[in-house]
Amino acid sequence: MKNSSVNWGRVLVILLFLVGLPLGSWLFLQQGVAYRKASIAELKDLGSLPPLDCTDQKGRPLRTEDLQGKVSLLTRWPEDSTLHPALTERLDFIHHLFDEKQDLLLLTFLPPETPPDTWAQNLDITDPHQWRALSCQSTPTPLLDTLRKKPLQALLVDPELHLRRHYDIEKVEEIYRLVEHVEILLPEEKPRVETRPSPQR
């Protein structure tokens, strides 16, 4: 009677499927979890959003409580007109990335003498619900001062109205960080419930 020889090639293939692939998947997931934790750690609590009393380009009022439950990106329209195309280009890029997200608002504070409707018309803003130009009756001076630290400064606000991080969106890498942080802070989308008409009797 011959001794059965072990097919080591087959054994290695089986071990690869039983051990190697699950281990590789686990390591990949762990790297993803660690990266996400590192991204979350970059989001600080910089205080609460101050009271706002503003009007947008459609004449609609906007107050601080209107932002509850949403992620907001705040920017300030620069006095330096040479920066206008750069800011517009970056906000337009972010808007297109999150165009389908109703829980993200792009809010741009305008100088007092700038009519919001004229500003929006010149920029050809086609989504006034997500991208809103604001003229404020009571100017939130400390908030606007923080947006003057860099020529193209942005400030991220979470759904609980906490200021979380500043971004110098003149830098491409800062825009990438901003996009990642928006994804983290956005509320989970609720599945749509399809309603069917009741059968007629």
N, C-alpha and C positions, 0 to 999 in steps of 0.2 A: 504494500500500500504506500503510495507516494505522499510525502508531506505537502500539504497545500502551501504554496508560496504566497506571501503577503503582497498585494498590489499597492505598493507605497504611493504611487501616483494617485490612485483613487482615494487613498486615505488622506493625502494632502488636500485634495479637492474638497472632500467632506469636511475636513477641519477648517478650511477656508470659509465655507458656507456657514458652519456652525459657530465658529469663533471669530475668524478674521473680519468678516463683513459686519456682524453686530458690533464688534469692538471699534471698527473704523467709524461706523455710524454714531456710536456713543461719543467718541472723541470729537467728531465733527460737531455734534450737538452741544457738547461741553464748550467748545470754542465759541459757538454762537451765543450760548448763555453768558459766557464771560464777557464777550464783546458787548452784549446788550446791557449787562450790569455796569460796565465801564461807561457806556453812553448815558445811562440813567444817572450815574454819579456826577456827570458833568452838569446836570441840571440842579441849580441851587435855588434856595428860597431867598429872594432878594426883597421880600416885602409884598404888600398887597397893592393892587392897582388902585390909584387914587380916584376920587369921584370925577366922573366925566359928565359934561352937559354939552353935547355937540349936535351938529346937524350935518347930514351927508349930502351928496350931490343930487339926490332926489328930494331933498327937503325933509327927509325922515329924521326924527330925533334919535339920538343914540346916547344911552347912559350906561354907567358901569354895570348895572344889574342885567342889561341886555346881553352881556358877554358871558354870563354864567352858563356853564355847561359846554362852552366852545373854546377852541384854541385860537388865540389872536396873535397876529404878528404886527407890531407897531413900528411905523417908520415916520420920519419927519421930512417934509418936502424941503430940500436945501435952498438956502438963499442964493448959493452959487449956481447960476444957470448952466454952467458947463457940466455939472453933476447930474442934471435932470435925465439925459438919455441913459446913463449908466443905472440909475435907480429904477427907471421905468423898465429897462431890459431885465433886470434881476427880479423885480416883482412880477413881471409878465411870465418869466420862466417858472417861478414858484406857483403862480396861479394856474398855469397849464398842468403842472404836476399833480395838483390837488383840485382840479376843476370839478370833479364829481363829489368832493367832500363838502357837505353842507355845514360841517362842524368846524371849519377853518375860515377865519376872517382875516383879510388884509386891510389894515386900517392905517391911512396916511394922514398925518396932521398937516394942515396947510397954514401958511401965513395968514394973519387976520384979513389982509386986503385981497386975498385970492378967493373968488367965488368958486365953490365946489363944483357947480354944474359946468362952468367954463373949463375948469381944470380937467374934469372927466371927459368932456367932449374933445378937448385937444389931444388927449391920450387915447381916444377911441376905446374907452373901456366898455366892453360889451356885457360884463357881468357885474352890475352894480349891487348885487346881493352879497357877493363874496368880497369884492374889492371896493372899499368905500373911502371916499375922500372926505375928511372931517374939518369943519370949521367950528371951533369951540367957543361958547359964550364965556365960560370961565376957563381961562387957559391953565392947564395943569403944569405950572412952571417947573417944578422939580422933575416931573416926568420928561418934559421936553428937553430939559438940561441934560439928562442922561443920554438923550438921542443926539446930542451935539458933540459927544466925545470923539466920534469918528465922522469923516465926511459922509459915509454911507453906513449908518448905524441902524440896527434893528433890535427889537426887544420882544422876546417870546413870553406870552402869558398863558397859563394853563387854565383848564376848565373851572378851577376853584378860585380864579382871579389872583393867583400868585405870580409875581414876576420871576421868571426862571433863568433867563440867560440873555446876555448881550451878544450880538454878532456883528462883525465887521464884514458886511456882505460885498465889500469891494474885493475881498479875497475869495477865490473859488472854493478853497478847502473849507472856509467858514459856511458857505452856502450848503455844501454837502453835510456838514454837521447839523446845520439848521434843519435840513430835510429829514435827517435821521431822528432828530428830537421831536419834530412835528409828528412823525409816525408813532413815536412812543406815547406822546401825550394825547393823541386823538382818541376820543371815546370809541369803544367797539361799536361797530354798526349792528343795529338790530336787524335780524332777518325779516324780510318783507312777508307780511301775511296776506295771502291772496284771498280776497273775498269773492265767493261765487254767488251769483244771484239765486235766490230761492226759487225752486220750481213753481211754475204757475199751476194753480189748481184748475 
